[in-house]
Amino acid sequence: MKIALTILHYFPYGGMQRDLFAIAQACANSGYGVRIFAESWQGPHPAGCEVECLPSPGRFKALRAHRFALAAEARVAQWEADLVLGFDLMPGLDVYFAAAPCFLESVHAERSPLYRLTPGYRHRSRLEAAVFGEPSQTRILLPDPRQEPVFRRWYDTPAGRFVHLPPGVAEDRRAGGDAGELRAQGRAEFELDDSTQLLLLMGSNLLRKGCDRALKAFAALPAHRRSRARMLVVGADDPQSMRRLAGRLGVGADVTFTGARDDVPRLLQAADLLLHPARTSKAGAVLLEALVAGLPVLTTATCGYALKVDAAGAGVVLREPFKQAALDLALARMLDDNLGAYRRRGLAYAARHDLHGQRRRVLAEIDGLIEGMNAGLIRSARARAEEAPVSDAGARP
């Protein structure tokens, strides 16, 4: 049986991209033929999976996304996939991994009404309606269950089409018997003694992840704390603007920007606190990576997984609307607290809950749909498209 996965842009350090890689690998390991269709791809391919790039030129992001959706739909049909799992919006999907928030909700909440007259709005809203509206039957995998009522409010999507997913934290993030060795290695690299507290920020979009907020809170620490603290910023993003901000704040010598790195387990153990004051983050997988590693967390309530940090008592979650003074105060208080208590509570929560089962749940969903198609109980997206093309209708005005 052949499974097609679609994604607009793949790079190794995005949360959604890591989910795709793990799910593609799990499907291939289960014996499915897997081909990934992408507009662009950076990095290695999942073992046993094919990758086909479909360049979709255009001046504007929305137009490129629209052209990619058309090209991918055509190529998937030519390849004769039995099931199509999309990680970006497009017609013709059997399953959609909903890593992005509702487009219409964000447009109406954050944009001028004039934006709804633009081609970009028309392209993106049609793609979203093709997944969530009628007559689509696409199954919707939700990493963040808070998004279901939002999508249903705009599209009247039946509740039965949503599947709530458990987290999918990589097993190597969990604190193991080598945690002490990893900590010693990481701290030796950055020349840190035992009395220095290391604050870690990780993300592929530093502004969205609140790096500027974190730098300001770091600079605002009381003198006795500042002298014994360092900050490490890790992520696949151009750090120049943040480096300049650190210089203006007077903390440039104490902040290290490393770029993207693959030794995440070592960094999680080397650090003393994860700073993640994100402006927006659909899930925030790094929060759970920190939790299973035993790393205390300071984050914002905009992140989906902040709920689990709260439930575990593994850190502090700042409520919205964001206030810089609240972050400054919370950071100073956490560093004065017993960070070991946050660590113990996080590890205890990770031991009691399944924070690694996402790919198994997705694979079970795929297996069930394939069985239903083979039994004639479910029609594939390809079969439905042959009967009637997917409509652009479905969203409320």
Secondary structure, DSSP 8 states (H G I E B T S, - for coil): -EEEEEEEEE-TT-HHHHHHHHHHHHHHHTT-EEEEEEEEE-S---TTEEEEE-----SSHHHHHHHHHHHHHHHHHHHT-SEEEESS--SS-SEEE--S--HHHHHHHHS-GGGGGSHHHHHHHHHHHHHHSTT---EEEESSGGGHHHHHHHH---GGGEEE------GGGS--TTHHHHHHHHHHHTT--TT-EEEEEE-SSTTTTTHHHHHHHHHTS-HHHHTTEEEEEE-SS--HHHHHHHHHTT-GGGEEEEE--S-HHHHHHH-SEEEE--S-BSS-HHHHHHHHHT--EEEETTBTTHHHHHHHT-EEEE-SS--HHHHHHHHHHHHHS-HHHHHHHHHHHHHHS--S-HHHHHHHHHHHHHHHHHTTSS--HHHHHHHS---S--S--
